[in-house]
Amino acid sequence: MAKSFKNYGSVWVLILLLLVGGLTGSAIGNALAPALPWLKATSTIGLRPFTLDLQFFNLTFGFTFALSPLTALGLILGYLIYRRV
């Protein structure tokens, strides 16, 4: 017999809450950074932009993610809110 998983809602709601949580955490971190310098510490991960040039079509790929302490906290809080809703 298969285990039943609790349906928490739409994936789009999760993405929205993570986005709002990350943006809020980043904004608070930037506002508090002059008073607390350790909040400026960020780790950047991702894929540097590169371009595929086909003479008639240019396509640029890339993704970077800058993670600071309050951004991570905002993402965690967004996920916790998603679990409670």
Secondary structure as the mmCIF struct_conf table of DSSP 4:
data_model
#
loop_
_struct_conf.conf_type_id
_struct_conf.id
_struct_conf.beg_label_comp_id
_struct_conf.beg_label_asym_id
_struct_conf.beg_label_seq_id
_struct_conf.end_label_comp_id
_struct_conf.end_label_asym_id
_struct_conf.end_label_seq_id
HELX_LH_PP_P HELX_LH_PP_P1 ALA A 2 SER A 4
HELX_RH_AL_P HELX_RH_AL_P1 VAL A 11 LEU A 32
TURN_TY1_P TURN_TY1_P1 ALA A 33 ALA A 35
HELX_RH_3T_P HELX_RH_3T_P1 PRO A 37 LYS A 40
STRN STRN1 SER A 43 ASP A 53
BEND BEND1 GLN A 55 PHE A 56
STRN STRN2 ASN A 58 LEU A 67
HELX_RH_AL_P HELX_RH_AL_P2 PRO A 69 ARG A 84
#
